[in-house]
Amino acid sequence: MTRRLIRAAGAALVLLAGSALARPALAQETVRVGSTPTGVPFTFLDTKTNTIQGVMVDVITAIGKQAGFSVQIEPFQFSSLIAALNARKIDAISAAMFITAPRKEVIAFSEPVYAYGEGLVVPKADTKAYTAFSDLKGEVVGAQVGTAFVDALKKSGEFSEVKAYDTFPDMLRDVNAGRVKAVFADAPIIAYNLKSGNFPNAHLVASYKPVVVGSVGIGVRKDDTALLAKINAGLAKIKENGELAKILEKWGLQPSVNPS
């Protein structure tokens, strides 16, 4: 009787093992990532594929491969990214978003991915060698809504008006047409946009020294500590193995930037 019970138990274990082997592996975790369609080269809408592409898409995808999750990119306007994250419409933000103290009060950030400052764009006919906000005292200027540049421009008290724009193209069209004296935005994004040739009457001022120098990071909800740990671990790996440097080079960005 005892032997029969032992044999039966052994057979049951074999069946259980076999069924476990037969089951498919658990599906890989999918992280919904918010990115913007107008932030080339960091994020932008590729009209050929109708997908969001760019530096930060490549970065979060590479991080996911290292950390064991897949990525689903969701398009959002820059100004709505944080609200979408905290409303749980997305799980992370990977865009040209600076790590700032006010933002850190409402979301958490990864370690820095890339650092740069703002660039100044004026009409092409304006050849003055601007270096600071004070050189444009009393003028109407613009910046993209939701960026760190808007607050810096307003707090300076130098300008008669600071216009807030929803997108980069809107902002560049106004300065290209001479409707505003100047606009301020992420220097790498402005440089990339101007290379397109769509704004022939605007130019980036080489002499300007940025005031708001910061680092881009990947944002997550404050309570999502597990995802943040995975992202930081994956980011550390792509920094160490040189993959981050290759991604930056692919999009025409230097691995290390000191805009000051």
C-alpha positions in Angstrom: 0.0 0.0 0.0 2.8 2.4 0.9 4.7 1.6 -2.3 1.6 2.3 -4.4 1.1 5.6 -2.7 4.7 6.6 -3.3 4.4 5.5 -7.0 1.2 7.6 -7.3 2.7 10.6 -5.7 5.7 10.3 -8.0 3.5 10.1 -11.1 1.6 13.1 -9.9 4.8 15.1 -9.6 5.9 14.1 -13.1 2.5 15.2 -14.5 2.8 18.6 -12.6 6.3 19.1 -13.9 5.2 18.2 -17.4 2.3 20.7 -17.3 4.5 23.4 -16.0 6.9 22.9 -18.9 4.1 22.9 -21.3 2.7 26.3 -20.1 4.0 29.3 -22.1 6.3 31.8 -20.3 4.6 34.7 -18.6 4.1 37.7 -21.0 6.8 40.4 -20.7 5.6 43.5 -18.7 4.5 46.3 -21.0 5.2 49.9 -19.9 3.1 52.6 -21.4 5.3 55.6 -22.2 4.2 59.1 -22.9 6.2 61.0 -25.6 5.5 64.1 -27.6 5.0 64.3 -31.4 6.9 67.7 -31.7 10.3 67.5 -30.0 12.7 66.4 -32.7 15.3 64.9 -32.2 14.2 63.8 -28.7 10.7 62.8 -29.7 8.7 63.4 -32.9 6.0 61.9 -35.1 7.5 60.0 -38.0 4.9 60.5 -40.7 6.2 57.5 -42.8 5.5 55.0 -40.0 2.9 57.1 -38.0 4.9 56.4 -34.9 6.8 58.5 -32.3 10.5 58.2 -32.8 13.6 60.0 -31.5 16.4 59.9 -28.8 14.1 59.4 -25.8 12.2 56.6 -27.6 15.4 54.8 -28.4 16.6 55.4 -24.8 13.5 54.0 -23.0 13.4 51.1 -25.5 17.1 50.2 -24.8 16.4 50.5 -21.0 13.5 48.2 -21.3 15.6 45.5 -23.1 18.1 45.7 -20.2 15.4 45.8 -17.5 13.1 43.2 -18.9 10.0 45.2 -20.0 8.6 46.1 -23.4 7.6 49.7 -24.3 4.3 51.0 -25.8 4.7 54.6 -26.9 1.7 56.9 -26.4 1.5 60.4 -28.0 0.7 63.4 -25.7 1.3 67.1 -25.9 4.2 68.1 -23.6 2.0 70.2 -21.3 -0.3 67.2 -20.6 2.4 64.6 -19.9 2.5 64.9 -16.1 -1.3 65.0 -15.8 -1.5 61.8 -17.9 1.1 60.1 -15.8 -0.7 60.8 -12.5 -4.0 59.9 -14.0 -2.5 56.5 -14.8 -3.1 56.9 -18.6 0.6 56.1 -19.0 3.3 54.5 -16.7 6.3 56.7 -17.6 7.4 59.8 -19.5 10.3 59.7 -21.9 10.6 63.1 -23.6 12.7 66.3 -23.5 11.6 66.9 -19.9 14.0 68.6 -17.5 14.4 67.3 -14.0 13.3 70.3 -11.9 12.4 70.9 -8.3 8.7 71.8 -9.0 8.3 68.7 -11.1 9.9 66.5 -8.5 7.2 67.5 -6.1 4.6 65.7 -8.2 6.5 62.9 -10.0 9.7 61.0 -9.6 12.7 61.0 -12.1 15.3 58.6 -13.1 19.0 59.5 -13.0 19.9 62.1 -15.7 20.0 61.0 -19.3 21.3 64.1 -21.1 22.1 67.7 -20.1 21.7 71.0 -22.1 20.3 74.5 -21.9 17.9 76.8 -23.8 18.6 78.3 -27.2 17.6 81.7 -28.5 16.0 82.1 -31.9 15.4 85.5 -33.6 14.5 86.6 -37.2 17.3 86.1 -39.6 17.5 89.8 -40.3 18.4 90.4 -36.7 22.1 89.9 -36.5 22.7 91.4 -33.0 25.0 89.2 -30.8 22.6 88.6 -27.9 24.1 86.9 -24.9 21.5 87.3 -22.1 17.8 88.0 -21.3 18.6 91.7 -20.6 19.6 92.2 -24.2 15.9 91.8 -25.1 14.5 94.0 -22.4 11.0 95.2 -23.1 10.4 92.8 -26.1 7.7 90.2 -26.7 9.2 86.8 -26.6 7.9 83.2 -26.5 8.5 79.7 -25.1 6.7 76.4 -25.1 4.0 75.9 -22.5 5.0 73.5 -19.7 8.7 74.0 -20.1 11.1 75.4 -17.5 11.8 78.3 -19.8 8.4 80.0 -19.4 8.8 80.5 -15.7 12.4 81.7 -16.0 11.4 84.3 -18.7 8.5 85.6 -16.6 10.5 85.7 -13.3 13.3 87.7 -15.0 11.0 90.7 -15.4 12.8 91.7 -18.6 10.1 91.3 -21.2 6.9 93.1 -22.0 5.2 89.8 -22.7 6.0 86.1 -22.6 3.8 84.2 -25.0 3.3 80.5 -24.3 3.1 78.2 -27.3 1.6 74.6 -27.5 4.2 73.3 -30.0 7.6 74.1 -31.4 6.4 74.6 -35.0 3.9 77.3 -33.8 6.6 79.1 -31.9 9.1 79.0 -34.8 6.5 80.1 -37.3 5.8 83.2 -35.3 9.5 84.2 -35.0 10.1 83.2 -38.7 7.2 85.6 -39.6 8.5 88.4 -37.3 5.4 88.2 -35.0 7.6 87.9 -31.9 11.0 89.3 -31.3 12.5 86.0 -30.1 11.7 82.6 -28.8 13.5 80.4 -26.2 13.5 76.6 -26.3 15.6 73.4 -25.9 18.8 74.2 -27.9 19.2 70.7 -29.5 15.5 70.6 -30.6 15.6 74.2 -32.0 18.9 73.4 -33.9 17.3 70.2 -35.4 14.1 72.0 -36.4 16.0 74.9 -38.1 18.0 72.4 -40.2 14.8 71.3 -41.8 14.7 74.5 -43.9 11.0 75.1 -43.0 11.9 78.3 -41.1 14.3 80.1 -43.5 13.8 83.5 -41.9 14.8 82.5 -38.4 18.2 81.6 -36.9 19.8 80.3 -33.7 21.9 82.9 -31.9 25.4 81.4 -31.4 26.5 84.1 -28.9 23.6 83.5 -26.4 24.5 81.9 -23.1 21.8 79.7 -21.6 20.3 80.5 -18.2 18.2 77.3 -17.6 20.7 74.5 -17.9 19.3 71.1 -16.8 19.2 67.4 -17.3 16.5 65.3 -19.1 15.2 62.4 -17.1 12.5 59.7 -17.4 9.5 60.4 -15.2 7.4 57.9 -13.2 4.7 58.2 -10.5 6.1 58.8 -7.1 4.6 55.5 -5.8 6.0 53.4 -8.6 9.3 52.7 -7.0 9.7 49.3 -8.5 9.5 50.7 -12.1 11.9 53.5 -11.2 14.4 51.0 -9.9 14.2 49.0 -13.1 14.6 52.1 -15.2 17.6 53.3 -13.3 19.2 49.9 -13.5 18.7 49.7 -17.2 19.9 53.3 -17.7 23.1 52.5 -15.8 23.7 49.5 -18.1 23.3 51.5 -21.3 25.6 54.2 -20.0 28.2 51.6 -19.1 28.1 49.6 -22.3 28.2 52.6 -24.5 24.7 52.2 -26.0 23.5 55.6 -24.7 26.4 57.3 -26.4 25.6 55.5 -29.7 21.9 56.6 -29.5 23.0 60.2 -28.9 25.4 60.0 -31.8 22.7 58.5 -34.1 20.6 61.7 -33.6 23.5 64.1 -33.9 24.0 64.8 -30.2 27.2 64.7 -28.4 27.5 62.3 -25.4 28.4 65.1 -23.1 27.2 68.7 -23.3 28.1 71.7 -21.3 26.0 74.5 -22.7 27.5 77.1 -20.3 
